[in-house]
Every structure is written in C-alpha cells, then in structure tokens.
Amino acid sequence: MAVDGFGTGRFAASELTRFTGAVLEHVGVPPTRAVRAAETLTLADLRGVSSHGVARLGYYVSHIEQGTVDPASSLQVVRETASTIVFDAHDGLGIALAPEAMDACIVRAETSGVAFCTVRHSSHFGIGAAYVIPAARRGLGALAMTNAGPLVVPTGGGVAMLGTNPIAFAVPVGNGEPPLVLDMATSTVAWGKIEIARRAGKSIPAGWALDETGAATTDPFAARWLTPLGGDEDGAGHKGYGLATVVDVLCGPLAGALWGTHLASVQRPGLRPGLGHCFLAWRIDAFRDPAEFGHDLRQLLAELRATPPGTDRQGVLAPGDPEIAAEVRHGADGIALDAQVIADLEHLAARLGISPPRSEPVRGRLTPVPGQSGDRVERRPSTRTNTSGDTESE
C-alpha cells in the first residue's frame, strides 16, 4: 500500500467506508447497520478526529469476537410517551444502533416539537457529532450524550470513577452554511489522544493524565487515568467533573444503563460495555421563526469570529470551524492515516480475508466553507485546539 513521505497514506472517504463496512459485515453486523457504522467512523476522520476514526475499527471487531458485544442485536422499545422513547440495545454495537435511536428521536421531534430518547445496554457509539449533524441538517436543534467506562478521576480523587462522557450539540445556521456543532469530552482529552501519542512515540501535555499512583504524568505509556475537563483541583476540574456527572446521570440511572465503575473500560476488558446514551431534538419553529433564529445566530457567530486577536494569537474561530475546514480539506485531498494505522488495517484485512483499503490520489474541488474565506479557515486550525478532538469515550 502506498505511503507518502510523511509516513502516512491518503484515502478517499468512500474507500474507508467501503472497507470498514465490509469488515463489520464480515463479523456479523447486518449490512445496512454496518454501512451506517462505517460512515460514522469515516466522518470522524473527515472531521480531523482521528482518535475516533477507522483507527478504532479493531476495537469494535475485538469486542464482537470476544462476545462482549452482539453484532446482530436490535433496538427494542421498552417505554415511550408522545415525546420520549427508551430503547434497550441488548448489548449491541452502539455505533451501529445509536443512529437508529437518533432517527427515532428526530421523527418524534418533528411531530411533537421536542423529543428525548435514551438507550440502555449499549456500547461505544463513536463521535457525538455524527448524531447531531443529521438533525441540524433537517432544521432541528439536537444534543447527544453517552457515558463511558471509568477513565476520569473526579476532582480530589486518585482513581477513575467516571468516563470521558462526551456532549455533542448542533443547530442549523441557515443561509447555506454548515450547522454549528460542538462535540467535546468532559475530560481534558479523550483516551484516543493517549493512543495517538503512544503510536507517535511522543509525550503528552502536562495536565492530561495521571499514572497508576495518581501522580501527573507526561508519559503516554504510564498514563492510566485522565483528568476532568479543567484539570486538577487547583484549576477548574470541578466543572468538568460536574458535567461528567450530569452525563452519567442522564445516560446511567435515567436511561436504565450502568454508570461509573460498573462499566467496562479499556482498563477493565472482558466485560459487556453496558453503556447508556441520550438524545434530544427540538424544532426551532417551536420556539421562534427559523429565519429569524438563523439571522441572529449568523450574527452571533460573525461577532465571535471578528473578536480582536489577543497578543501573539491568530484570532477566534467559532466552535466547529476547525472540523468544517478539515472536512472540506479531507474531502478534496483524501484522509491521511499514519503508517501504524495502515498496518493495523492491513493486518485486520488479511486476517479476515477482506480486500484492504486502497490508497490512491484523490481528486476533488476544494471549495470555500460557506460564510467564511476558504483561505482563512485553512490557515488557522494548526495552532488551535480541535473542538471535536476530545470526543467520546475510551
């Protein structure tokens, strides 16, 4: 497989979706669900969230092969009202079943104005953006949350009690512009960032992680626990701790799923994941004329982007701007995967007898992001935190 001079290969999104879907179908995921799961993984790479892209394919396959996740499981409605639904995923593959739960939430919101859906007995669902973006494209506002296995130390503690427990939000901007999307973990980073550092052989920034003794570490191989968003108790970690607790309440006790240390994690393999998700969708016109909302939202975003830059700063981006730029760029130029990820995918393909993804030149039209200068968006993200990079669990 071709690898460029930077130790990476570039792949068309369609090729990664093909390969990922074929792998998931091979291990027992029904074809339609395999495609939707593959699209979610590829979307993560398109948006620059490589910690939750096709690099995680082996993670899903291993859970299926170990028997902790049932690839053929379907959602079952266990409780519902005019505006709420509770689903049981029966230990199914979250990234394949959660899209169906969000679909149901969207349909119910379009009828009732607002809908709230939960899922119990599920597993890792990928990036939260994959669930809220479709709602926003249909003119709805949306929230998506999931809990996760214990990797995050609560403020003042020395062992993990909470997951990275991400929150994703999206609303339509209108006027042909992409939705406003925020997708973030309630930990300082996602565990996937530790995995990326390990593959790259690089240290991690201070404040990301703790070792097995509870001491701060910059060695990704020594990292055992993550800090809550905001860092330790001398910083603002109590805020991330509080947000993570809220997500655990909604996705655990309220959904009828497990929570905290009752959940499986990368540190406690071999258990059924038992995760919970929750989804909220609402019609903009239930609150305000959508055109007026869009006008005001575009003004709000323009004002944020026009903020005078601080000293030695390049200026302000709106939440989700780096991901928009990445999606445009990767759609045109292909998705870069590092050599280790390529090797892992090739090994998986050989083991399962599936054609590996083909790395080839990708031709596309690099169009400006609507409502922004294409040059401006392409130039800035390298020095800013990717607001979606700290997504999701484990």
KASUL-V488226 format. One record per residue. N is the residue number from 1. RES is the residue in one small letter. OMEGA is omega in radians with two decimals (999 if undefined). Layout:
n:N res:RES omega:OMEGA
n:N res:RES omega:OMEGA
This chain:
n:1 res:m omega:-3.09
n:2 res:a omega:3.08
n:3 res:v omega:-3.08
n:4 res:d omega:-3.04
n:5 res:g omega:3.13
n:6 res:f omega:3.13
n:7 res:g omega:3.13
n:8 res:t omega:2.99
n:9 res:g omega:3.14
n:10 res:r omega:-3.03
n:11 res:f omega:3.00
n:12 res:a omega:3.12
n:13 res:a omega:-3.13
n:14 res:s omega:-3.14
n:15 res:e omega:3.09
n:16 res:l omega:3.10
n:17 res:t omega:3.11
n:18 res:r omega:-3.08
n:19 res:f omega:-3.10
n:20 res:t omega:3.10
n:21 res:g omega:3.13
n:22 res:a omega:3.12
n:23 res:v omega:-3.10
n:24 res:l omega:3.09
n:25 res:e omega:-3.14
n:26 res:h omega:-3.11
n:27 res:v omega:2.95
n:28 res:g omega:3.11
n:29 res:v omega:3.11
n:30 res:p omega:-2.99
n:31 res:p omega:-3.10
n:32 res:t omega:3.13
n:33 res:r omega:3.10
n:34 res:a omega:3.13
n:35 res:v omega:-3.12
n:36 res:r omega:3.08
n:37 res:a omega:3.12
n:38 res:a omega:3.12
n:39 res:e omega:3.12
n:40 res:t omega:3.11
n:41 res:l omega:-3.14
n:42 res:t omega:3.11
n:43 res:l omega:3.11
n:44 res:a omega:3.12
n:45 res:d omega:3.09
n:46 res:l omega:-3.08
n:47 res:r omega:3.08
n:48 res:g omega:-3.12
n:49 res:v omega:-3.01
n:50 res:s omega:3.10
n:51 res:s omega:-3.10
n:52 res:h omega:3.13
n:53 res:g omega:-3.06
n:54 res:v omega:3.05
n:55 res:a omega:-3.12
n:56 res:r omega:-3.09
n:57 res:l omega:3.13
n:58 res:g omega:3.11
n:59 res:y omega:-3.14
n:60 res:y omega:3.14
n:61 res:v omega:-3.11
n:62 res:s omega:3.11
n:63 res:h omega:3.10
n:64 res:i omega:-3.11
n:65 res:e omega:3.10
n:66 res:q omega:3.13
n:67 res:g omega:3.12
n:68 res:t omega:3.09
n:69 res:v omega:3.13
n:70 res:d omega:-3.06
n:71 res:p omega:-3.07
n:72 res:a omega:-3.10
n:73 res:s omega:3.10
n:74 res:s omega:3.08
n:75 res:l omega:3.05
n:76 res:q omega:3.07
n:77 res:v omega:-3.13
n:78 res:v omega:3.11
n:79 res:r omega:3.11
n:80 res:e omega:2.99
n:81 res:t omega:-3.14
n:82 res:a omega:-3.06
n:83 res:s omega:-3.14
n:84 res:t omega:3.05
n:85 res:i omega:2.99
n:86 res:v omega:3.13
n:87 res:f omega:2.95
n:88 res:d omega:-3.13
n:89 res:a omega:3.07
n:90 res:h omega:3.11
n:91 res:d omega:3.14
n:92 res:g omega:-3.12
n:93 res:l omega:-3.04
n:94 res:g omega:-3.08
n:95 res:i omega:3.09
n:96 res:a omega:-3.07
n:97 res:l omega:-3.10
n:98 res:a omega:3.08
n:99 res:p omega:3.12
n:100 res:e omega:3.08
n:101 res:a omega:3.11
n:102 res:m omega:3.08
n:103 res:d omega:-3.13
n:104 res:a omega:3.12
n:105 res:c omega:3.13
n:106 res:i omega:-3.12
n:107 res:v omega:-3.13
n:108 res:r omega:3.10
n:109 res:a omega:3.13
n:110 res:e omega:3.12
n:111 res:t omega:-3.00
n:112 res:s omega:-3.08
n:113 res:g omega:3.10
n:114 res:v omega:3.08
n:115 res:a omega:3.14
n:116 res:f omega:-3.11
n:117 res:c omega:3.06
n:118 res:t omega:3.11
n:119 res:v omega:3.09
n:120 res:r omega:3.08
n:121 res:h omega:-3.13
n:122 res:s omega:-3.14
n:123 res:s omega:-3.04
n:124 res:h omega:-3.06
n:125 res:f omega:3.09
n:126 res:g omega:-3.12
n:127 res:i omega:3.14
n:128 res:g omega:-3.14
n:129 res:a omega:-3.11
n:130 res:a omega:-3.10
n:131 res:y omega:-3.09
n:132 res:v omega:3.14
n:133 res:i omega:3.12
n:134 res:p omega:3.11
n:135 res:a omega:-3.13
n:136 res:a omega:3.12
n:137 res:r omega:3.06
n:138 res:r omega:3.05
n:139 res:g omega:-3.12
n:140 res:l omega:2.88
n:141 res:g omega:-3.08
n:142 res:a omega:2.99
n:143 res:l omega:3.04
n:144 res:a omega:3.13
n:145 res:m omega:3.01
n:146 res:t omega:2.96
n:147 res:n omega:-3.04
n:148 res:a omega:-3.13
n:149 res:g omega:-3.02
n:150 res:p omega:3.07
n:151 res:l omega:-3.01
n:152 res:v omega:-3.13
n:153 res:v omega:3.07
n:154 res:p omega:-3.10
n:155 res:t omega:3.14
n:156 res:g omega:-3.10
n:157 res:g omega:-3.13
n:158 res:g omega:3.08
n:159 res:v omega:-3.09
n:160 res:a omega:3.09
n:161 res:m omega:-3.05
n:162 res:l omega:3.03
n:163 res:g omega:3.06
n:164 res:t omega:2.89
n:165 res:n omega:-3.05
n:166 res:p omega:3.07
n:167 res:i omega:3.07
n:168 res:a omega:-3.08
n:169 res:f omega:3.05
n:170 res:a omega:3.00
n:171 res:v omega:3.10
n:172 res:p omega:3.11
n:173 res:v omega:3.12
n:174 res:g omega:3.11
n:175 res:n omega:3.11
n:176 res:g omega:-3.13
n:177 res:e omega:3.08
n:178 res:p omega:3.09
n:179 res:p omega:2.96
n:180 res:l omega:-3.07
n:181 res:v omega:2.97
n:182 res:l omega:-3.14
n:183 res:d omega:-3.00
n:184 res:m omega:2.99
n:185 res:a omega:3.02
n:186 res:t omega:2.94
n:187 res:s omega:3.12
n:188 res:t omega:3.04
n:189 res:v omega:3.01
n:190 res:a omega:3.12
n:191 res:w omega:3.11
n:192 res:g omega:3.10
n:193 res:k omega:3.07
n:194 res:i omega:3.13
n:195 res:e omega:3.11
n:196 res:i omega:3.13
n:197 res:a omega:3.11
n:198 res:r omega:3.13
n:199 res:r omega:-3.11
n:200 res:a omega:-3.09
n:201 res:g omega:-3.10
n:202 res:k omega:3.05
n:203 res:s omega:3.11
n:204 res:i omega:-3.14
n:205 res:p omega:3.06
n:206 res:a omega:3.11
n:207 res:g omega:3.14
n:208 res:w omega:-2.89
n:209 res:a omega:3.06
n:210 res:l omega:3.07
n:211 res:d omega:-3.05
n:212 res:e omega:3.09
n:213 res:t omega:-3.09
n:214 res:g omega:3.13
n:215 res:a omega:3.12
n:216 res:a omega:3.13
n:217 res:t omega:3.02
n:218 res:t omega:3.12
n:219 res:d omega:-3.09
n:220 res:p omega:3.14
n:221 res:f omega:3.08
n:222 res:a omega:-3.09
n:223 res:a omega:3.07
n:224 res:r omega:-3.11
n:225 res:w omega:3.07
n:226 res:l omega:3.06
n:227 res:t omega:3.06
n:228 res:p omega:3.09
n:229 res:l omega:-3.07
n:230 res:g omega:3.07
n:231 res:g omega:-3.05
n:232 res:d omega:-3.06
n:233 res:e omega:3.06
n:234 res:d omega:3.10
n:235 res:g omega:-3.12
n:236 res:a omega:-3.09
n:237 res:g omega:3.14
n:238 res:h omega:3.13
n:239 res:k omega:3.07
n:240 res:g omega:3.08
n:241 res:y omega:3.12
n:242 res:g omega:3.12
n:243 res:l omega:3.13
n:244 res:a omega:3.11
n:245 res:t omega:3.10
n:246 res:v omega:3.13
n:247 res:v omega:3.13
n:248 res:d omega:3.11
n:249 res:v omega:-3.09
n:250 res:l omega:-3.06
n:251 res:c omega:3.11
n:252 res:g omega:-3.10
n:253 res:p omega:-3.11
n:254 res:l omega:-3.11
n:255 res:a omega:-3.05
n:256 res:g omega:3.12
n:257 res:a omega:3.08
n:258 res:l omega:-3.12
n:259 res:w omega:3.00
n:260 res:g omega:-3.05
n:261 res:t omega:3.07
n:262 res:h omega:-3.09
n:263 res:l omega:3.00
n:264 res:a omega:3.08
n:265 res:s omega:3.09
n:266 res:v omega:3.12
n:267 res:q omega:-3.11
n:268 res:r omega:-3.08
n:269 res:p omega:3.05
n:270 res:g omega:3.12
n:271 res:l omega:3.00
n:272 res:r omega:-3.01
n:273 res:p omega:3.08
n:274 res:g omega:-3.05
n:275 res:l omega:3.01
n:276 res:g omega:3.05
n:277 res:h omega:2.94
n:278 res:c omega:-3.09
n:279 res:f omega:3.10
n:280 res:l omega:3.09
n:281 res:a omega:-3.14
n:282 res:w omega:3.06
n:283 res:r omega:3.10
n:284 res:i omega:-3.07
n:285 res:d omega:3.01
n:286 res:a omega:-3.09
n:287 res:f omega:-3.05
n:288 res:r omega:3.06
n:289 res:d omega:-3.08
n:290 res:p omega:3.14
n:291 res:a omega:3.11
n:292 res:e omega:3.09
n:293 res:f omega:-3.13
n:294 res:g omega:3.12
n:295 res:h omega:-3.11
n:296 res:d omega:3.13
n:297 res:l omega:3.12
n:298 res:r omega:3.09
n:299 res:q omega:3.11
n:300 res:l omega:-3.12
n:301 res:l omega:3.11
n:302 res:a omega:3.12
n:303 res:e omega:3.09
n:304 res:l omega:-3.11
n:305 res:r omega:-3.13
n:306 res:a omega:3.11
n:307 res:t omega:3.09
n:308 res:p omega:-3.10
n:309 res:p omega:3.05
n:310 res:g omega:3.14
n:311 res:t omega:-3.14
n:312 res:d omega:3.10
n:313 res:r omega:-3.12
n:314 res:q omega:3.11
n:315 res:g omega:-2.99
n:316 res:v omega:2.98
n:317 res:l omega:3.02
n:318 res:a omega:3.06
n:319 res:p omega:3.12
n:320 res:g omega:3.14
n:321 res:d omega:3.13
n:322 res:p omega:3.14
n:323 res:e omega:3.07
n:324 res:i omega:3.14
n:325 res:a omega:3.14
n:326 res:a omega:-3.11
n:327 res:e omega:3.08
n:328 res:v omega:-3.09
n:329 res:r omega:-3.09
n:330 res:h omega:3.06
n:331 res:g omega:-3.13
n:332 res:a omega:-2.98
n:333 res:d omega:-3.10
n:334 res:g omega:-3.12
n:335 res:i omega:3.14
n:336 res:a omega:3.03
n:337 res:l omega:-3.13
n:338 res:d omega:-3.00
n:339 res:a omega:-3.13
n:340 res:q omega:3.11
n:341 res:v omega:3.11
n:342 res:i omega:3.13
n:343 res:a omega:3.13
n:344 res:d omega:3.14
n:345 res:l omega:3.11
n:346 res:e omega:3.12
n:347 res:h omega:3.12
n:348 res:l omega:3.13
n:349 res:a omega:-3.13
n:350 res:a omega:-3.12
n:351 res:r omega:-3.09
n:352 res:l omega:-3.13
n:353 res:g omega:-3.11
n:354 res:i omega:3.10
n:355 res:s omega:-3.12
n:356 res:p omega:3.11
n:357 res:p omega:-3.10
n:358 res:r omega:3.06
n:359 res:s omega:-3.09
n:360 res:e omega:3.09
n:361 res:p omega:3.14
n:362 res:v omega:3.13
n:363 res:r omega:3.14
n:364 res:g omega:3.13
n:365 res:r omega:-3.13
n:366 res:l omega:-3.11
n:367 res:t omega:3.11
n:368 res:p omega:3.04
n:369 res:v omega:-3.09
n:370 res:p omega:3.08
n:371 res:g omega:-3.12
n:372 res:q omega:3.03
n:373 res:s omega:3.12
n:374 res:g omega:3.13
n:375 res:d omega:-3.06
n:376 res:r omega:-3.10
n:377 res:v omega:-3.10
n:378 res:e omega:-3.01
n:379 res:r omega:-2.90
n:380 res:r omega:-2.91
n:381 res:p omega:-3.06
n:382 res:s omega:-3.09
n:383 res:t omega:-3.07
n:384 res:r omega:3.08
n:385 res:t omega:3.07
n:386 res:n omega:-3.03
n:387 res:t omega:3.13
n:388 res:s omega:-3.02
n:389 res:g omega:-3.12
n:390 res:d omega:-3.00
n:391 res:t omega:2.80
n:392 res:e omega:-2.96
n:393 res:s omega:2.97
n:394 res:e omega:999
